[in-house]
Amino acid sequence: MKLNEYVSYDALGLAELVATKQVTPRELATTARQAIDAVNPDINAIIEVYDDRIEDLDESTLGDGPFKGVPFVIKDVHGHGVGRKIEFGSRLCQGMVVEESTYQCDLFNACGLNILGRTNAPEYSMAGATENVLYGATSTPWKKGYCAGGSSGGSAAAVAAGIVPIAHGTDIAGSIRMPGSWCGGVGLKPSRGRVSFGPGLDENGFGLAVALVQTKSLRDTATMLDCLAIPQTGDPFIIPKPDQTYAQLLERPPGKLKIGWSVAPLMGIETDPEIKHAVEDTAKILEQMGHEVCEDGPSYDGLASVRKFSDVWFFGFDRRLRGFSQRSGHKISQDTLEPVVWHIYQHACAMTGDDFLAGVAEVNRARRQLCAFYNDYDIWLGPTTPRVAEPHGKYHLGRTDVDMSNYVEEILAVPAQFTVPHNIMATPAITLPLAMHSSGLPIGIQLGAGFANEHILLSLAAALEQALPWKDRIPPLHVSNV
């Protein structure tokens, strides 16, 4: 298969070629390797390639699901199979090997994906930029030297550059949607409890974190949600699902919805004028579709709130690092942790149970306040990020001028301003690449919906995919351009 042909398909398109015997999974894997060799030196999205899943691929090991034979890459954070390296983008974990496969990895395998590599991420996924000392910075394929977003930036960049059509992502404050916005892809954050984090965890980030994928088409997103939204043994919560599959409901019009849109800053960061216009244009298109649309959004002091509840993110981080240190054989020190992470580690060491409970109380308070919006509206429309991708160096964890006193303002406020509320609410949200900036960088537009309403969100997103298609937009650092 030629590279130009390979990159013209989404994941389900490639799977159809496999199913009809027009191409073999090994041929797809070999082509994906060629794609990595062609463009990865420019974007630095892939940090490890699994050679045994390419030239030596045993096709009998592939599951018989809807993505059989499709090349896939997994983020260097959580979700790996036993025996593979997992380093969390950290020198402390360098060389560390997975001891127990996750349910996510088992489900990825069952749906037929061929996991053939690992993607870059910031250290412990604690930044909105995929930059680390261990493996370096990942660029958005739209502009070399510009941030791919975080923390799933390696996965988002790999998809946008044409290396793979689908890739693993996780999201605790926007880590699927931020890089989706800055790389020009589709990124769905599902509802809390929709995708299992077992067996090693009941929930990740005390319920703030979720997992799914980065894609370039909504049908891939919906089908993968069907594959992963399967309750697993011991899961603490089973949340409602529609009677039909998400892939089926993608084809069904959502009906008339009440949509509130806003570009008002939630963490003190003004939205770029061109991004504002893109949101306004999207609101007009939705109104033309017959939806009831008005300018309105939740009231939320994001800076004050995130400062109060950030201890929920960091509680137990010291214990976690001690466990990693024992496994890797590396000592916890300023030589194995980046400067900002070193401050977070020290903060976690000094944290008390009262600090953690105060953070939990703030999450609860903020969730109740924000979710009141869905008493009046079906959809919250707004920007995914207030700015398009920026040069490397602004939001990374190697900064020596950042500690716990200004971490939220300096590292999180810009990339996470509009994404973190949906993690607090535990509700689904999706970024769509609906517009382009005059700088040549993509603009992500975010849609949010009430708890467990992924089907409504996906159906509305599918209508926008038809009205404002992005399929033919190709970034400069793309496999087809090399």
Secondary structure, DSSP 8 states (H G I E B T S, - for coil): --HHHHTTS-HHHHHHHHHTTSS-HHHHHHHHHHHHHHHHHHH--EEEE-GGGTTT--GGGS--STTTT-EEEEESSS---TTSB--TT-GGGTT-B-SS--HHHHHHHHTT-EEEEEE---GGG-SSS-EETTTEE-B-TTSTTBB--SSSHHHHHHHHTTS-SEEEEEESSSTTHHHHHHHT-EEEE--TTSS--TTT-SSSGGGT-EEEEEESSHHHHHHHHHHH----TT-S------SS-HHHHTTS---S-EEEE----SSS----HHHHHHHHHHHHHHHHTT-EEEE------HHHHHHHHHHHHHTTHHHHHHHHHHHH----STTTS-HHHHHHHHHHHH--HHHHHHHHHHHHHHHHHHHGGGGT-SEEEEESSSS---BTTSS-TT-TT--TTTHIIIIIHHHHTTTHHHHHHT--EEEEEEEE-TTS-EEEEEEEESTT-HHHHHHHHHHHHHHS--TT---SS-GGG-
